[in-house]
Amino acid sequence: MPILVKCNPSEFADEELSLTLQMERGVELVEGDEVFVWVSEQPRERPTTSGQKGLVARGELVGYQHFGSRATVRVRVCQRFSDERFGMTALVDASADSQAAYRLQSRIGPRRHRLIWSLSSDERDVLDHVLRASDQPITDGILDAELTRIVELMRSRIAVAGSDRSGRNPPRSSPEDADIFEMLVQRWHEQNGVCPLCQKEIPLRTENKLLQMSPDRMDSSDIHYDWPNTRLTHLACNLGKSDATLDEWWAYLGMIRQTS
């Protein structure tokens, strides 16, 4: 379930946040939840800290601990809002055309203090649209660079498979580069940037090699990198699945998630 956390300006400083907040009744926390971070525009802390306020970031819930109606949550920030501001005034303006935005501002507007709210799917989509619209020019450039890297990687794999006579690498084939690039753009948007092997977002910028984007052939016995047989995954998921069946992969992933 996606959640929204409201914090003070001084608390939004690092890439991983640790916040102890009151929870709205009915909130259920689960590690891996999507988290939207809202910095209070009328904080009670003094002196008032300058900086961005309103909707400032999106992240992932990486840990939590309950204390009755309160919880300490650890949030890893994965996307910062690149626009100048989307605060309560902007949310009120959005309410004129969106029932979801109206419900959201009605819930969070009157609550000045720090809090954790659950978000319905359409409320989540309101905030997601704001972040995506703000980041679109930046994201498009990063995506182009990353998909260009993937095209080159696929070409390299095809070349290695074509020259290897040991029998370990089957020959592979693909369309022309421009067609590959267009296919990958379509696949990325069709997947909504989510790895189909773990259902988690694929970051376009990461220093963790295992989280990097990787081209995966759905059927490893099929030599073609074409639309029916190509998807985008995390490198770790691609390496982990290898030539196993999807049933085998989901059984393995279920076991890992149960023991983690």
C-alpha positions in Angstrom: 0.0 0.0 0.0 1.5 3.4 -0.9 1.8 5.9 1.9 2.4 9.6 2.4 4.6 10.9 5.2 4.7 14.5 6.3 7.9 15.6 8.1 9.6 18.8 9.1 12.1 20.6 6.8 15.0 19.7 9.1 14.2 16.0 8.8 14.5 15.9 5.0 18.3 16.0 4.6 19.6 12.6 3.7 19.0 9.8 1.1 17.7 7.6 3.8 15.2 9.2 6.3 14.4 7.9 9.8 11.1 9.4 11.0 9.0 8.8 14.1 5.5 9.9 13.3 1.9 9.5 14.3 -0.1 7.2 12.0 -3.5 7.7 10.5 -5.9 5.0 11.7 -5.9 1.9 9.5 -2.4 2.4 8.1 -0.6 -1.0 7.5 3.1 -0.8 6.9 4.9 -3.3 4.7 8.6 -3.2 3.7 8.9 -2.3 0.1 5.9 0.1 0.2 6.1 3.1 -2.1 6.5 6.3 0.0 5.7 9.9 -1.0 7.5 12.5 1.2 5.8 15.8 2.0 7.7 18.5 3.9 5.4 20.6 6.1 4.7 24.1 4.8 3.8 25.3 8.3 6.2 23.4 10.6 6.0 23.7 14.3 9.7 23.4 14.7 11.7 26.6 15.4 13.7 28.1 13.9 12.0 27.5 10.6 14.4 25.8 8.1 14.5 27.1 4.6 14.3 24.8 1.6 11.8 22.9 -0.5 8.4 22.3 1.0 5.3 20.4 -0.1 5.8 17.3 -2.2 9.6 16.7 -2.3 10.4 13.1 -3.0 9.4 9.5 -3.6 11.1 6.5 -1.9 10.7 3.0 -0.6 9.9 1.8 2.9 13.0 -0.2 4.0 12.1 -0.7 7.7 9.7 0.2 10.4 8.8 -0.3 14.0 5.4 0.2 15.7 4.8 2.0 19.0 1.0 1.9 19.4 -0.4 4.6 17.1 3.1 5.8 16.2 5.8 4.3 14.1 9.5 4.8 13.3 9.9 4.4 9.5 13.0 4.3 7.4 12.6 5.6 3.9 15.2 5.3 1.2 14.7 8.2 -1.2 14.9 7.2 -4.9 13.5 10.3 -6.6 13.6 13.9 -5.6 11.0 16.4 -7.0 12.9 18.6 -9.5 10.3 21.3 -9.8 10.3 24.3 -7.5 7.2 23.5 -5.5 4.0 21.4 -5.4 2.4 22.4 -2.1 -1.1 22.6 -0.6 -2.1 25.5 -2.9 -1.2 23.4 -6.0 -3.1 20.4 -4.6 -6.2 22.6 -4.0 -5.9 23.8 -7.6 -5.7 20.2 -8.9 -8.8 19.4 -6.8 -10.9 21.4 -9.3 -10.5 18.7 -11.9 -9.8 15.6 -9.8 -11.9 14.0 -7.1 -8.8 12.1 -5.9 -6.8 15.3 -5.4 -9.8 16.8 -3.6 -10.0 13.9 -1.2 -6.3 14.0 -0.6 -6.2 17.7 0.2 -9.2 17.3 2.4 -7.4 14.7 4.4 -3.9 16.2 4.7 -4.7 19.9 4.5 -6.2 20.4 8.0 -3.5 18.3 9.6 -0.6 20.6 10.3 1.5 18.1 12.4 3.7 15.3 11.1 1.8 12.1 10.2 1.7 9.0 8.1 -1.3 8.5 5.7 -2.3 5.6 3.5 -3.0 6.4 -0.1 -5.7 5.0 -2.3 -4.6 4.0 -5.8 -6.1 7.1 -7.4 -4.6 9.4 -4.7 -1.2 7.8 -5.3 -1.7 8.4 -9.1 -2.2 12.1 -8.4 1.2 12.4 -6.7 2.9 10.1 -9.2 1.7 12.2 -12.1 3.2 15.3 -10.5 6.6 13.7 -10.0 6.6 12.2 -13.5 5.6 15.4 -15.2 8.3 17.4 -13.3 11.0 14.9 -14.1 10.0 14.0 -17.6 12.6 16.0 -19.5 15.4 14.7 -17.2 14.0 11.2 -17.2 13.7 11.1 -21.0 17.4 12.0 -21.5 18.6 9.4 -18.9 16.3 6.8 -20.4 17.7 7.4 -23.9 21.3 7.0 -22.6 20.5 3.9 -20.7 18.6 2.2 -23.6 21.5 3.1 -26.0 23.8 1.2 -23.5 21.4 -1.7 -23.7 21.4 -1.7 -27.5 25.2 -1.8 -27.4 25.1 -4.6 -24.8 22.8 -6.7 -27.0 25.0 -6.2 -30.0 28.0 -7.3 -28.0 26.2 -10.4 -26.8 25.2 -11.3 -30.3 28.8 -10.8 -31.5 30.2 -13.0 -28.8 27.7 -15.7 -29.4 28.4 -15.6 -33.1 32.1 -16.0 -32.7 32.1 -18.6 -29.9 32.4 -22.1 -31.1 32.5 -23.8 -27.8 28.8 -24.5 -27.8 28.1 -22.7 -24.6 26.7 -19.5 -26.2 24.0 -20.2 -28.8 24.0 -17.8 -31.8 21.6 -14.9 -31.3 20.0 -12.3 -33.6 18.1 -9.1 -33.4 16.7 -6.3 -35.6 18.7 -3.2 -36.7 19.9 -0.8 -34.0 17.2 1.9 -34.6 14.5 -0.8 -34.5 16.0 -2.3 -31.3 16.0 1.1 -29.6 12.4 1.8 -30.5 11.4 -1.6 -29.4 13.1 -1.1 -26.0 11.4 2.3 -25.5 8.1 0.7 -26.1 8.9 -2.2 -23.8 10.1 0.2 -21.0 6.8 2.1 -21.2 4.7 -1.1 -21.5 6.4 -2.3 -18.3 6.0 1.1 -16.6 9.7 0.9 -15.7 9.1 -2.2 -13.5 11.1 -5.4 -13.6 8.7 -8.3 -14.5 10.8 -10.8 -12.6 10.5 -9.1 -9.2 7.8 -6.4 -9.7 10.1 -3.7 -8.4 11.1 -0.4 -10.2 14.2 -0.4 -12.4 16.3 2.7 -11.4 17.7 4.6 -14.4 20.6 5.9 -12.2 22.2 3.6 -9.7 25.7 2.8 -8.5 24.6 -0.8 -7.6 25.4 -2.9 -10.6 22.9 -5.6 -9.6 20.0 -3.0 -10.0 21.1 -1.9 -13.4 18.8 -2.5 -16.4 19.5 -5.7 -18.3 17.9 -7.1 -21.5 16.4 -10.5 -20.9 15.2 -13.1 -23.4 11.9 -14.5 -22.0 12.6 -17.9 -23.6 16.3 -18.6 -23.3 16.1 -21.3 -25.9 14.9 -18.7 -28.4 17.9 -17.0 -30.0 16.1 -13.9 -31.0 16.1 -10.5 -29.3 12.7 -9.4 -30.7 9.5 -7.9 -29.3 7.9 -11.2 -28.2 11.1 -12.5 -26.6 12.7 -9.4 -25.0 12.0 -7.6 -21.8 13.9 -5.3 -19.4 14.9 -6.6 -16.0 17.3 -5.9 -13.2 20.7 -7.4 -13.9 20.5 -9.5 -10.7 17.1 -10.9 -11.7 18.3 -11.7 -15.2 21.4 -13.5 -13.8 19.4 -15.2 -11.1 16.7 -16.6 -13.4 19.2 -17.6 -16.2 17.5 -20.4 -18.2 15.1 -21.5 -15.4 11.4 -21.6 -16.0 9.1 -18.8 -14.7 7.6 -21.3 -12.2 11.0 -22.2 -10.9 11.9 -18.5 -10.6 8.7 -17.6 -8.7 9.2 -20.5 -6.4 12.8 -19.4 -5.7 11.8 -15.8 -5.2 9.0 -16.8 -2.8 11.4 -18.7 -0.7 13.8 -15.8 -0.5 11.1 -13.3 0.4 9.8 -15.6 3.2 13.2 -15.9 4.8 14.3 -12.3 4.4 
